[in-house]
Amino acid sequence: MQEPTTLPSDGSPPSNLDAEVSIIGSLLIDGDAILRIEPFLRPEHFYGEQNAEIYTACRELFMESVGIDQETVRDRLIAKDILEDVGGDAYLSAAVAATPHSVHIVDYAHLVHNAYVIRQLGQAGIQINEIGSNYSNTRDVDRAVKSAEEIIFRIGQTYESADFLPIRDARSITEFFDPPTVDDTDESNQPIATGFASLDNVLGGFHRSDMIVLAARPGFGKSTLALNVGLNAAKNGKTVGIFSLEMGIDQVAHRMAAAHARINIQNVRNDHLTPAERDRLSDAYGYLSDMRIYVDDAALQTASALSAKARRLKLQAGLDFLIVDYMQLISGSSSGGREANRVQEVSEISRYLKAIARDLNIPVLACSQLNRAVEQRKSHEPRLADLRESGSIEQDADVVMFIHRDDKNMSEEEWNRRNPTQVYPRGLTEIIIAKHRHGPTANIEMAVRDEWGLFSSPTEPGMD
């Protein structure tokens, strides 16, 4: 097997041409070996152009279910009129002669891929240096930093994706027969409790690597409920990150403090407080200051920048739980303003959020808008099809929850006319768990005090 690539002393880009030739030789003597490297090795990963062309021919034969050997590859190169360009029959024969067997083809492929990544990092360094050398970027440093982060993030996406594994390698099976040593102080894989018993009883908390979507029409309290869950998680010692694209950090602090102190949010904002309320607010702000809550309130966020920031926070603070408020305010990479492009963008954003949850092993709570179809329905009860701008949100999410409130859908006068024997459900809400990948769905009754920004159990004192 070849040794790992080292940086050339002549200043040329790092590569491992010996490993590239060994890959070609391995495929020519054992065509089935392509099954072991094709999922992650691409022609552009090769440094030698002739090796890239030959590997491309091998992949084409594989895709067409044609056997791979020296003759079939030779015929394909002739058909493409590039046999002589890659070195002719002599080059193919030399590759076979230099490779006694295909046992180490995966190792060779990793060496070639690693060299490619290092070359990409070199190119990224040039691009980042150009950003750093452009004086005009001093006028918008945040944008310059985001551009640099996106360059590095794109390189990270070149690593091999997951491939088929035998089911015996599933962690649930291996840990059943060989339980890991349990550290009672390690909560890195434990679910995040929402702080609402009725919700946790159904969901078991928010599980690591899950994407949870909380959707509602504007004004129904999705930001309020998301912040309540984040505050409860922080009270339990978790590190919470919040991307607040709609509210600034001061508004987030006002809301969390008001919910904790049970003070009218408007009074907090306008500083119309009684002496007793001011004391409670002071205690709440002090309490919040000691919590590991981090807020990014940039109004313009791209999906890739959001991902890079979440990864950085994970490294710096040990992120346990991430809130995104809300999805439709994030920008994707698609250009143009047409509806079809926006659907593609939201689909991309949804995939990014799911990837963050899996890669960082944290639950991601993403708030989402509903379309207006729910308002045309007599019951006003939301459905999965109401998720705005993309069906992929439903597909990517592990849990989808809706907030349904009759007191927002109709006035007290209309309610009494339609339901003369029932009390108007002021401050009562239903959390509809419409999708639960790992368990049952359910409708959960909760109470909400909009003036405090607080959800709770309907039976909790002070919530009526």
C-alpha positions in Angstrom: 0.0 0.0 0.0 1.2 3.5 -0.8 2.4 5.8 1.9 0.3 8.9 2.7 0.9 11.9 0.5 3.4 14.6 1.6 3.6 18.1 0.2 6.0 18.2 -2.8 9.2 20.2 -2.3 8.9 21.7 -5.8 5.8 23.7 -4.9 3.5 21.7 -7.2 0.0 20.8 -5.8 -0.1 17.7 -3.5 -1.0 14.5 -5.3 -0.3 10.7 -5.2 0.2 9.6 -8.8 1.4 6.2 -7.7 -1.9 5.6 -5.9 -3.8 6.8 -9.0 -2.0 4.3 -11.2 -2.6 1.6 -8.6 -6.4 2.3 -8.8 -6.4 2.0 -12.6 -4.3 -1.2 -12.4 -6.6 -2.6 -9.8 -9.7 -2.0 -11.9 -8.2 -3.4 -15.0 -7.4 -6.7 -13.3 -10.5 -6.8 -11.1 -13.4 -4.8 -12.5 -15.7 -5.6 -9.6 -13.4 -3.7 -7.3 -15.1 -0.5 -8.6 -18.0 -1.4 -6.3 -15.7 -0.5 -3.3 -14.7 2.9 -4.4 -17.3 4.3 -6.8 -19.6 5.6 -4.0 -17.0 8.2 -2.9 -14.3 8.5 -5.6 -15.0 10.9 -8.5 -12.9 11.5 -11.7 -12.2 15.1 -10.6 -10.4 13.7 -7.5 -7.5 12.5 -9.7 -4.6 14.8 -10.4 -3.3 13.1 -13.5 -5.6 13.9 -16.4 -5.0 10.6 -18.1 -5.9 8.7 -14.9 -9.1 10.7 -14.6 -10.1 9.9 -18.2 -9.5 6.2 -17.7 -11.4 6.2 -14.4 -14.3 8.0 -16.1 -14.3 5.2 -18.8 -14.4 2.6 -16.0 -17.4 4.3 -14.3 -19.2 4.6 -17.6 -18.8 0.8 -18.2 -20.0 0.2 -14.6 -23.1 2.3 -15.1 -23.9 0.5 -18.3 -23.4 -2.9 -16.6 -20.5 -3.8 -18.9 -17.6 -5.7 -17.5 -14.4 -3.8 -16.7 -11.1 -5.2 -17.9 -8.2 -4.0 -20.1 -10.0 -4.8 -23.3 -13.3 -3.1 -22.5 -11.6 0.0 -21.2 -9.4 0.1 -24.3 -12.4 -0.1 -26.5 -14.2 2.7 -24.6 -11.2 5.0 -24.9 -11.0 4.3 -28.6 -14.7 5.1 -29.0 -14.1 8.4 -27.2 -11.0 8.9 -29.4 -8.7 9.5 -26.4 -6.7 6.2 -26.2 -3.5 7.8 -27.4 -4.1 10.9 -25.3 -4.0 8.8 -22.1 -0.8 7.0 -23.1 -2.2 4.2 -25.3 -2.0 0.5 -24.7 1.4 0.9 -23.1 0.0 3.0 -20.3 -2.8 0.5 -19.6 -0.3 -2.4 -19.6 2.1 -0.6 -17.3 -0.7 0.1 -14.8 -1.6 -3.6 -14.7 2.1 -4.6 -14.4 2.5 -2.1 -11.5 -0.4 -3.5 -9.5 -0.2 -7.2 -8.4 -3.7 -7.3 -6.9 -6.7 -5.1 -6.0 -6.8 -5.8 -2.3 -5.8 -2.3 -1.3 -7.9 -0.3 -3.8 -9.9 1.4 -1.1 -6.7 2.5 0.6 -5.4 3.9 -2.7 -8.7 5.7 -3.3 -8.6 7.4 0.1 -5.0 8.6 -0.6 -6.1 10.1 -3.9 -9.2 11.6 -2.3 -7.2 13.1 0.6 -4.8 14.7 -1.8 -7.7 16.2 -3.7 -9.1 17.7 -0.5 -5.7 19.2 0.3 -5.5 20.7 -3.2 -9.0 22.2 -2.6 -7.8 23.7 0.7 -4.9 25.3 -1.2 -7.4 26.8 -3.7 -9.6 27.9 -0.8 -6.6 29.6 0.8 -6.0 31.5 -2.5 -9.7 32.6 -2.6 -9.7 33.5 1.1 -6.5 35.5 0.6 -8.2 37.4 -2.2 -11.1 38.2 0.1 -8.6 39.3 2.8 -6.6 41.4 0.3 -9.6 43.3 -1.0 -9.7 46.6 0.9 -13.4 47.1 0.0 -14.3 44.1 2.2 -13.5 46.2 5.2 -16.9 47.9 4.7 -18.7 44.7 5.2 -16.6 42.4 7.4 -19.5 40.1 8.3 -20.1 39.3 4.6 -16.4 38.7 4.0 -16.3 36.2 6.9 -19.4 34.5 5.7 -17.9 34.1 2.2 -14.8 32.6 3.6 -16.8 30.2 5.8 -18.8 29.1 2.8 -15.6 28.3 0.8 -14.4 26.0 3.6 -17.9 24.5 4.1 -18.1 23.4 0.5 -14.8 21.5 0.9 -16.3 19.7 3.9 -19.1 18.4 1.6 -16.6 16.5 -0.6 -16.0 13.8 2.0 -17.5 10.5 1.3 -21.2 9.9 2.0 -22.5 7.0 4.0 -22.8 3.7 2.2 -24.5 0.4 2.8 -23.6 -1.3 6.1 -24.6 -4.7 7.4 -27.4 -4.5 9.9 -25.3 -6.2 12.5 -23.2 -3.0 12.7 -26.3 -1.0 13.8 -25.5 0.7 17.2 -28.7 -0.6 18.8 -27.5 -4.2 18.0 -23.9 -3.9 18.9 -24.6 -2.0 22.2 -27.3 -4.6 23.2 -24.7 -7.4 23.1 -21.7 -5.3 24.2 -23.1 -2.5 26.3 -20.8 0.5 26.5 -19.5 1.7 29.9 -22.2 4.0 31.3 -21.1 7.3 32.5 -23.9 8.7 34.6 -22.6 12.2 34.1 -22.5 12.0 30.3 -25.7 13.4 28.9 -24.3 13.9 25.3 -26.7 11.4 23.8 -29.7 12.0 26.1 -32.9 13.6 24.6 -33.6 17.2 25.4 -36.6 17.6 27.7 -39.0 20.2 26.5 -40.1 21.1 30.0 -43.7 20.2 29.1 -44.7 16.8 30.7 -47.5 16.1 28.3 -45.3 16.7 25.3 -42.4 14.7 26.7 -44.7 11.8 27.5 -45.5 11.4 23.8 -42.1 12.4 22.2 -39.7 11.3 25.0 -38.1 14.7 24.7 -36.4 16.0 21.6 -34.0 13.3 20.5 -30.5 13.9 19.3 -30.1 14.1 15.5 -33.8 14.8 15.0 -35.3 17.7 13.1 -38.5 18.9 14.7 -40.7 21.3 12.8 -43.1 23.6 14.7 -45.5 25.2 12.3 -48.4 27.7 12.7 -50.0 30.7 11.1 -48.5 34.1 12.1 -49.5 35.2 15.6 -50.3 31.7 16.9 -47.2 31.5 19.2 -44.6 29.4 17.4 -41.8 31.7 18.4 -43.1 31.8 22.0 -43.3 28.0 22.3 -39.9 27.6 20.7 -38.3 30.1 23.2 -40.1 28.4 26.1 -38.6 25.1 25.1 -35.2 26.7 24.7 -35.5 28.3 28.1 -36.5 25.1 29.7 -33.5 23.3 28.1 -31.1 25.9 29.4 -32.6 25.6 32.9 -31.6 22.0 32.7 -28.0 22.9 32.0 -28.1 22.5 28.2 -26.3 24.8 25.8 -28.9 26.4 23.5 -28.3 28.2 20.2 -31.0 30.4 18.7 -31.1 31.7 15.1 -33.6 34.5 15.4 -34.1 35.9 11.9 -37.3 37.8 12.9 -36.5 39.2 16.3 -33.3 40.9 17.6 -31.5 39.6 20.6 -33.1 42.3 22.9 -36.6 41.1 21.9 -35.5 37.5 22.6 -34.2 38.5 26.0 -37.4 40.5 26.8 -39.6 37.5 25.9 -37.6 35.0 27.9 -37.4 37.2 30.9 -41.1 38.1 30.8 -42.0 34.4 30.5 -39.8 33.5 33.4 -41.0 36.4 35.6 -44.6 36.2 34.3 -44.7 39.9 33.4 -46.6 41.5 30.5 -44.1 41.6 27.6 -45.4 45.0 26.4 -44.8 46.5 29.8 -41.2 45.1 29.7 -40.6 46.6 26.3 -42.2 50.0 27.3 -40.6 50.0 30.8 -44.1 50.3 32.4 -43.4 48.2 35.5 -44.5 48.2 39.1 -41.7 48.0 41.7 -42.6 44.4 42.3 -42.5 43.6 38.6 -39.1 45.4 38.3 -37.7 43.2 41.0 -38.9 40.1 39.3 -37.6 41.3 36.0 -34.2 42.0 37.6 -34.1 38.5 39.0 -35.1 37.0 35.6 -32.4 38.9 33.8 -29.8 37.8 36.3 -31.1 34.2 35.9 -30.9 34.4 32.1 -27.3 35.8 32.3 -26.1 32.7 33.9 -27.5 30.4 31.3 -25.7 29.0 28.2 -28.0 30.6 25.6 -26.5 32.0 22.5 -28.5 34.1 20.0 -27.6 35.0 16.4 -30.1 37.7 15.3 -28.7 38.3 11.8 -31.8 39.0 9.6 -30.2 37.7 6.4 -28.9 34.1 6.7 -28.0 31.6 4.0 -28.4 27.9 4.7 -24.6 27.3 4.4 -23.7 30.2 6.7 -26.2 29.0 9.3 -24.6 25.5 9.1 -21.1 26.9 9.5 -22.1 29.0 12.5 -23.8 26.1 14.2 -20.7 24.0 13.8 -18.5 26.7 15.2 -20.8 27.1 18.2 -20.7 23.4 18.8 -16.9 23.5 18.9 -16.7 26.6 21.1 -19.6 26.0 23.6 -20.7 22.4 23.2 -24.1 23.0 21.5 -26.9 20.7 22.8 -30.0 22.2 21.2 -30.6 24.5 18.2 -33.7 26.7 17.4 -34.3 28.2 14.0 -37.0 30.9 13.9 -38.0 30.6 11.1 -37.2 28.5 8.1 -38.8 30.7 5.4 -36.6 33.6 6.3 -33.4 31.7 5.4 -31.9 32.2 2.0 -30.9 29.2 -0.1 -28.4 29.2 -2.9 -30.9 29.2 -5.8 -31.1 32.4 -7.8 -34.1 34.3 -9.0 -37.4 35.0 -7.4 -39.7 32.5 -9.1 -41.9 30.3 -7.0 -40.3 27.1 -8.4 -36.9 28.4 -7.3 -38.2 29.2 -3.8 -39.6 25.7 -3.4 -36.1 24.4 -4.3 -34.5 26.8 -1.9 -36.8 25.7 1.0 -36.1 22.1 0.2 -32.3 22.9 0.3 -32.8 24.7 3.6 -34.7 21.7 5.1 -31.9 19.3 4.0 -29.3 21.6 5.6 -31.2 21.7 8.9 -31.5 17.9 8.9 -27.8 17.5 8.2 -27.0 19.9 11.1 -29.0 17.7 13.4 -27.3 14.5 12.3 -23.8 15.8 12.0 -23.8 17.7 15.3 -25.9 15.0 17.1 -28.3 17.6 18.4 -32.1 18.2 18.1 -32.9 21.1 15.8 -36.3 22.8 16.4 -37.2 24.7 13.2 -40.2 27.0 13.1 -42.2 27.1 9.9 -45.0 29.1 8.3 -48.2 27.5 7.1 -49.8 28.4 3.9 -53.3 30.1 3.7 -55.1 26.9 2.8 -55.7 26.3 6.5 -57.7 29.5 6.7 -60.1 28.3 4.0 -60.9 25.1 6.0 -64.0 25.3 8.2 -62.2 23.7 11.1 -59.0 25.7 10.6 -57.1 22.6 11.7 -53.7 22.4 10.1 -52.5 19.4 8.1 -49.1 18.3 6.8 -50.0 19.5 3.3 -50.2 23.1 4.7 -46.5 23.4 5.3 -45.5 26.4 3.3 -43.4 26.3 0.0 -42.1 22.7 0.2 -43.2 19.2 0.8 -39.7 18.2 1.6 -40.0 19.8 5.1 -42.5 17.1 5.9 -40.2 14.4 4.4 -37.1 15.6 6.2 -38.6 16.2 9.6 -38.7 13.5 12.3 -41.4 15.3 14.2 -44.0 17.8 12.8 -46.1 19.8 15.4 -48.8 22.3 14.7 -50.3 25.0 17.0 -54.1 25.0 16.7 -56.0 27.8 18.5 -59.7 28.3 18.2 -59.4 31.7 20.0 -57.3 32.9 17.1 -59.5 31.5 14.4 -62.8 33.0 15.6 -64.1 35.8 17.8 -65.9 35.1 21.1 -69.1 36.3 19.5 -68.8 33.9 16.6 -67.9 31.1 19.0 -70.9 31.6 21.1 -73.1 31.6 18.1 -71.7 28.3 16.8 -71.2 26.7 20.2 -73.8 28.1 22.6 -73.2 25.4 25.2 -69.4 25.6 25.3 -67.1 28.1 27.0 -65.0 30.2 24.7 -61.5 28.6 24.7 -59.6 31.8 25.5 -55.9 31.0 26.1 -56.3 27.3 25.3 -54.4 25.7 22.5 -53.9 22.3 21.0 -50.4 21.0 20.0 -51.0 18.6 17.1 -48.2 16.1 16.7 -49.0 15.3 13.1 -45.8 13.3 12.3 -43.7 11.3 14.7 -41.2 9.1 13.0 -40.3 7.2 16.1 -43.7 6.9 17.8 -47.4 7.8 18.1 -49.0 11.0 17.0 -51.3 12.9 19.4 -53.2 16.1 20.2 -52.0 17.7 23.4 -54.0 20.4 25.3 -52.0 23.4 26.6 -52.6 26.8 28.0 -51.0 30.0 26.7 -50.7 33.5 28.2 -49.8 35.6 25.2 -49.1 38.7 27.3 -46.4 36.7 29.2 -45.2 34.7 26.2 -45.7 31.5 28.1 -47.1 28.1 27.3 -48.0 25.7 30.1 -50.3 22.9 31.3 -53.9 24.1 31.5 -54.0 23.0 35.1 -51.0 25.0 36.2 -51.9 27.8 38.7 -52.1 31.2 37.2 -52.7 30.0 33.6 -56.4 30.5 33.6 
